Amino acid sequence: MLFDKVNFLFLPNNETGSIGVISKSIIQNGGKIISSYKEIDQNTVVLINDTYIDTQENKLIRQELFRREFTLEYDKLIQIIEAKGLKCIPTSTIPKCIEEDKLDLSQYSKMSQLCGIIHISDESRPLSSNKSSEESTDVSFDSTDSNSRPYAQLINVSPAQEEKIGKSKIMRTQNDNRLLINAMGKLFTKYSSEGDVFRARSYKLAKASIENTPFRIKSGDDARRNLKHIGPSIARKIQLILDQGYLAGLNETLELSSHLNYFMHCYGVGANLAKRWDILNLKTFDDVVKNSPHDILKQWPILLGWAYYEDWGKMIPRKECEEHLKIVRSALRQISSKCEVEILGSYIRGKENCGDIDLLFYSKDCNDTGELGPVMAGVVLELVRQRYVQCTLQMDSNIEEYMGPMIQELFETCKMQVSKATTHHWREDKILKKYFLGVKLDQNKYRQYYSDKLNEECKKLEKIDSYLSKSSNNSPDMPVCRRLDFFCCKWSELGAARLHYTGSGEFNRWLRLRAISQGLSLTQHGLFKENKLIESYDEKNIFKCLGLNYIEPHNRTEGQWDRYIFNTGSNI
């Protein structure tokens, strides 16, 4: 096989969402994903997130942030990579290698060749050689995220003043700033579709800052002085929007990239794959089937993302989330009397409507996730029998009998031929510790939570792609298929797991960066110092070890947590 006996190490970490699809492609082609020093050998290939590589100059850029994002000890890992003379390649190279059925490392550099001057300042270079220095300042807010100096408040008002202002005034001023909020949202969409995660993040946080501002923004300078996450470049854009009522070229750019967003809305399709299809001038999934079928043959969950494209784009009312939890708990009681399950994600952060449902499984005093995997598998099979589970996005020996024919049927509907060699790679021959599901309530239960607004506000399939659709028809008589994910954790790691799966993603990233700035490492397994565990069971104690007051889940939404962090103590 293409990657037989080849180990792949993702840098700076393997936690980015888009890496999941690439990881699966590597494994399907015989490769192995590693995440520890001990697994590194001469057959290891280092994959670097494309955001940190200037391909034209063959240089590593944004090195300070690159270092901060490491979950392993930076200096030790770099020394091992250098000592073994390992080649470093951009992550986006993998799909091309698979397409060409060739892994040629001769053209790629070693780490020392990429790094150049090791201590380059994060703000001293643009994101890539063809971006101006003015544009690169969009991400300047990162410098405030994880240093030891005090954090600024989101807005320059005291907690007492904020309480007095109240939410109603913030709601009123949201209307005053609606033009800016919409523009920041469009800029976030633009850069997300282009795969520029750092600029996308900068506009996402700028949007959150403006949404939570209790005053009308009168100028770009006004925004930069009084709001967090507004750097000089974003401030200039704000001034242009206020002066002109729009941002020149933005709508045209969004129109040009609209088909990228169309693809990326589908489960399993990331920015790199969408851009590849764009280069091939593919505009619909039907185009992909006819012109690049191997992409779907190797990543069959994309078919389910296509089939439930519209349903999985609809928001889930909070009360409906609770109903799904009840159903899973009832099935769990039939499988195990010891295991427990709780809901996390955006629900526990207090969202009225959620994008999907995250459920965490654990058992008191059980530190073997190998025991929890079969329990979750048993719950999935029971829910399949109840016809609650519509599909699974993985296939193991337990569910192959159910999912295999369904996937075959979808391929046949697309008029695609599937060989036995291809189907062999669908199944994962190991105990799964995560399950990603599509589920439906029965009609009577669904009627209680039906919402015209939530069912209508979703992306639609192009007419030519609708032949594969399994989505509902926006009727209370047709329950919507929902995305529901199972995770599990060790009892001793319950606090760290709750922290990780509660989110938000931006909050988790900010917390990891704060840990790194203190010489620590924070993952879903716990808080570590030089590979020694400091805390993992008690969520509140993790905050304390980081010198933070405990931040309630409902305050972990983008741009909200800053005002709650002041605490200089630490028990490390």
N, C-alpha and C positions, 0 to 999 in steps of 0.2 A: 504493500500500500504506500501511497505517496509519502506520508509522514511516519512510516514505521520506525520505531526505536528513537524517534526525535522528541525531546522534551521542549515545551514552550513555556517561557516565563514572561508574564505581562508586567510591564512597568508603566507608571509608578505603582499600580496595584491592579487587581483583577476584579474590582467591585463596580466598575462602570457598567451601566445597563446594556449598552450596545455590544459589550464584549461577549455576552452570553451566546449570541448567534455564532460568532466567530469561534468560540470555544467548542461549540457543538460540531462545527464543520471540521475543526482540527481532530477531534476525537473520532468522528465518523471516517476520517481518512487515516486512522492508525496512530495519530499523535497522542501525546499526554500533556496535560496542563499541570504544572508544578507551582508550589507556593511556599517552599521552604529552602533554606540554604543546603540542607543535606541532599536534596534531590538534584542539585545542579551538577551536571557532568559535561564532558566534552561534546556530547550530542545535543546540548541545550541551545536553543535559539531564543534570543531576547527580543520580545515584541514591544515596541514603544508606541504609546498612544500618539497618533498622528499630530495631535495638537501641539506636541512638544518638538516637532521636527520641521526645520526649514529645509525642504527637499532640494531647493535650488542651490543652496549654499552647503548642503550636507552638514548641518549644524544642529545641535540640540539647543532649543530656545526656551525661555521662561524657566531657567534652571532652578531658581529659588523655589518657585511653586512646584516644580517637578520633584524637588527634594522633600518638600512638605507633604506631598501626597503619598509618600511611601508608607506602607504598613510594616515592612521589614526595616531593619536598621540600615540606613542609607550607606554609610561609609563601608560597613562590613560587606554589604552586598556588591557594591561597586568594585571593591578590591577583589572579590571572588570572580566577578565577571572579567575583570582585567587580567587576573592571573591565568585564567583559562583561555584568554584570547577569544572570547565568544563574539559572534557577529550580532549586530543590532539592526533590526529591520522595522519599518513602519507596520503597524497592525493591519492597515488596509491592504497590504501586499498579499495577505493570505488568500482572499477570494481569487486574486489573479493567479496565484500559484496553483490553486485547485482547478481553475479553468484551463490552464495550460498544462496541468499534470506534471509540473516541474518545480522543484525547490532548488534554485541556484543562488548560493550565498556569496558568490565571488564579487559581486558589485557592491556589497554592503560593507559598512565600516565597523570598527571596534568602538567600544565606549569612549576611549581616550581621544579618538579621532573626531567623534561627534561632539564631545564636550568643549574642546578648545580651551578657553579660559574658564576654569571650573567655577569661580566665584562671580560670574556675571550677574549683574543686578536684574531682577525680574522685570523692572520697568524700563530697562535701558535699551530693549530691542522690541521691534514690532512683532506681531504674531507670525508674519512671514515676510519674505523679502519684497513682495509686491504690494504691501500695505504701507500706508503713510504713517508717520509717527503720530499724527493727529488722531487717526483711527485707532491706533493701539492704546490710547489712553482710556478707551471704553472699559478696560478691565482694571483700572488703577485701584479700585476699591479693595482688591484682594490684600493690599498691604495693611489694611486695618483689621483683618480677620483674626490673625493668630499671633501677634506680637505680644509682649508682656505689658505694653503701655495700656492705660485704661481705655475701655471701649466707650465710644460716643453714643449718646442716645439716638434713637431713630429720628426724633425731632427735638428741637431745643426747648422743651418744656419740662418742668419737674413732674414727678409722679402725682403730686397733689393737684397741680394745674391740669394734668391730663384727666384725672378723675372728674374734675369740675367741668372740663370741656364736654366729656361724655361722648358716647357713640353717635348720638343724633347729629352733632355738629360735624363729625367726620363724614357722616352720610351726606350732609348738605354740601360739604366742600368737595366730595367725590364728584358731584355733578358739575361744580365749578371747574374741576380739573379733568373732566371727562376726555377732552381732546388729547391731553398729554397721556392719560392712562391708555387710551386706544392706540396711540402712536407707539408707546413702549411695548404694548402687546404685539403689535404688528412687527416691530423690530425683533422681538423675541422669536416670533414665528419664522421670520426671514432667516436669522442666523441658525436656528434649530434645524431648518430644512437643509442648510448648507453644511451641517455637521460641525459648526464652529461653537463648541460647547461653552467656551469662556465668554464670548460676546453674548451668546444667548442668555447665559446666567446673569450677566451684568444688567441686561434689560429686564429680565425677570425680577431682579431685586429692586431696580429703579422703579418699576411699575408698582411693586408692593409698597415702596416708600411713599410714592405719590398717593396711592389709594388710602394710606393711613395718615395723611397729612390733614390737620384740623384748620388749615387756612388756604386761601386761594394763592396759587403760585403766580407771581406777576412777572418774573424774569428768570432767565437761566442762572444768573448769578444768585438770585434769591433761592433757587432750588439747591444750588451747590453749597451755599452757606448754611442752610437750615436742615437739609435732608442728608441722611446716610445713603451711600451707594450712588451718589451723583458726582461723577468726575468731570473734568473740564470738557471732554468731548461730548458727553451726554448733555451737559449744561448748554453747550453751543447748539445742539439739536433742539433742546427745549426752547431756546430763544428764537430759533428759526420758525418753529411751530407756532409760537405765540405771535410772531411778527407776520407770518404768512397765512396762518390757519391750516397749514399742511406741511409735509416734508417732501420736497421735490424728489421725484423718482421712486418713492417708496412703494406706491401702489403698483407701478409698472413692474418693479422688481418682484413684488409678491405674486403678480399675475404670472410672470415667467417661471416662478418656482412652485406654482400651485400644484402641478402634477407630482412634485417631490413630496409635498404634504399629503397628497392623495395616497401615495404608496406608503408613506411612513405612518399613516393612521392605522395600517394593517398590522396585526400582531406578527412579530418575527421579522419585520422589514425595518432595518435601521437606516441611518443617513448614508452610509457607504454603499449599501445595496441599491437604495433609491437613486443615488447619483450615478451608479453604474448603469441602471436602466435608462436614466435620462441621457447618458452619453450614447446609448444604443438607440435613442429616439423612441423609446417605448412609453406610451401614454396610459395604457390600461393593463389590467392583469391578463386580459385576453391577448394583448400584444406579447406579454411575457411568456405565456404558455406557447405561443406560436414561434417566438424568436429566441427565447432563452430558457427553455423548459428545464434544463439541468439545475437552475437556481432553485426551483420548487421541488424537484426530485430529491435534492440533497437536504432540503429544509421543509419537510412536509407540514409542520405546524402553520406555515404561511397559508396553506389551503384553508385551515380552520379560521385563521384571521380574516381571510377573504369571505368565507361562508357566513361568518357572524360579524362582518365589518360594521354594519349599522347598529346592531344590538350592543356590541362592545364599546361603542362610542357614546352610549346613553348613560346618564348619571343615575345612580341608585339612591332612592330616598332612604333616609336614616332608619325609619321604621321597617323598611323592607330588609335592610341589613340585619336587623335583630331577628327577623323571621328566618333568615338563612342560618343564623347562628343556632337557633332553636332546633332546626332540622338536623344540623351536623351533630349537635350535642346528643340528640335522641339516638342517632345512629351509633355514636361513640359509646353510649351506655350499653349497647348490644354487643360491642366488641371488647371493651375493657372497662372494668370498674375503678381502675387506678388512674388512668390517663385523664387529663383535663384539657380543655380548649378554651381560648379566649380570643376576642376580636381586638385587633389593633389597627394600624394604618390611619387613614383620614377619619374613620369613624371615631376612634378614641381621641383624636384631636378636636372633636366637636363639630365636624362638618355636617351640614344639613343634607348634603348630597355627596355621594362618594363615587369615585371612578371604578373601583373594584373593592373586593372584600378580602382582608388579610386575617387568617386565623393561625394562632400559635398553639401547638400541642406540646405538652410536657407532663411528666409524672413525678410525684414527690419522691425525692431521694434517688431518682433514676438518672445516672450520668452516662448511659449508653444509648446514643441515638439509634444504634442498630436495633434496639428493642422497640423504639417508637415508630420506625419506618414501617414494619409489618402491621402495626396498629392502624396507622394512617391508610395503608393499602387496604386493610379490611374495611375501614369506613368508606373508602372510595367505592369498593366493590358492592357494599351494601347500598350505597346511594345510587349506583348504576342499576341495581336490581329494582330500586324504587322508581326508576326513570327520572330521577332528579338530576343526575349528572348526564349532560347531553354529549360531552366530549372531554377528553383529556389531552393535554398538550405534551405528554410524554407517553411512552409505551414500554412497559416492562412485561415480564412473563405473566403477571397477574391480570393485566388488562388487555393483552395483545388479542385475545380471542374476541373481545368486544370492539376494540378500536381498529384492528387490522382491516376487517371488511368495510368499515366506514370510510377509512382513508382510501382504500382501493376504489370504492364507489365514487369518491370525489375526483380521483384521478381519471376514472372512466368518463365522468361527466365532462371533464376538460379534454377528453379524447387523447389522453396521454398513456403511453405504454409503460408499465412498471415491471422491471425484471426482478427475479428472486434475489439477485445480488443486491439490488437497491433496498428491498424490504428487509433484508438481513440487518441493515444499519439502522432501521427504525427503532428496534428494541434495545433498551438499556439493560444489560445483564448484571444488575446490581440492586441492592436495596435502596430504593429512593427515599430521600429525606425531605423532599419537596414535591408537591403535586400542584399543577396548575390546571384548573378545571373550568369548564363552561357549564352552568347550572340554570335550572328553571324552576320556579314555583308552579304549583298546579293552578289552574285557571281561577278557582274560587279564592285562593289566597292572594293571587296577583291582583285581582280586582280591587282589593282593599288599598293597594299602594299605587294604583295606576295614576299617572299624571300626563295630561295632554302636552304640557310644556316640556317636560323632561323627555318625552318620547319623540317630539318633533324636532328638538334642537340637537341634531346629530349630522355627521357627514353622511352623504349618500353615495352609493355605488354608481358608477357610470352605467348607463342603460345596457351597454354591450357586456358588462361584467355581471349583470344581475342573474344570469342563469345558474350561478353557483350559490346564490344567497339562501341562507336558512334563517335569516332574521325575521322578526315579527312584522306585522303590517300596521303598527301604531294603533292597535285596538286593545281594549281591556279583555277581549276574548282570546288574544294571542300573547301569552306571557313572553317577556323579553328574556333572552339568555344573558346571564351575568357572568362576569369573570370572578372566580373565587380561588384563592391560593392557600394551600396548606404549608406550613413550616413547622419545624420542631426544634427543640433545644434541650440541652442538659439542664437538670435541676440546679446545678451549681452556677449555671450561666444565665439564669432566668432574668435577672435585672438587665444585663447587657443586651440580651435578645429583645426584651421589651423596648428598650431604648432604641435599638436599631430598627425594629419593625414598626414602631410608632411613627418615626419620621418627624418632620418632613425631610426629604432628601437634602435640602439646603441646610437644614438644622443639623443633620448628621454630619455633613461635610464640615460645617463650621466647628462642631464639637471635636471632630477628628483633628482638624488643623490646630485647635487650641491645645489638644493633648500633645501633638507633635512639637509645638512651640515650647512645651515644658519637658521635653525629652521623654515623652510617653507615647504609647501606641494604643488606640482605641478601636476595637472591632466588635462584631456581634458576639464574640466569645469573651470579651472582658477588657479591662484596662491593664496594660502591661508597662513595665519599666525594665529595659534590657532583657526582654523575654521572661521576666519574672512577673507572675500574676499579682496585681495589687487588689483588684476588686472585680467581681463578675456577678455575684448574686444580688446585691443590694443596689438598686438603681439610684436611690438618693445618695448613697455613699460614693458612687461614681462621680456625681456632681461635686460632692464635697472634696474628693481627692483632686478634682480639677480646679478647686478654688472658686466654685460657683454655688450660688443659691440654687435649690431645686426649682426647675422650670416645669410647671404643669403642662401636660400634653396639649391643652387648648391654646397655649402660648408658644407653640413650636412651629407655627405657620411662618412662611417667608416674611422676614422683616419685623417680626413681632417680639422675638425673644430678647433683643438687646437690652431692653429696659429692666429686665429681671435678673441680670447676671451679677450684680455687684456683691462680691464677697471675697475678701483678701485671704481668708483662711484656707488651709489645706492640711489634711491629716496624713500626708505621705511622709 
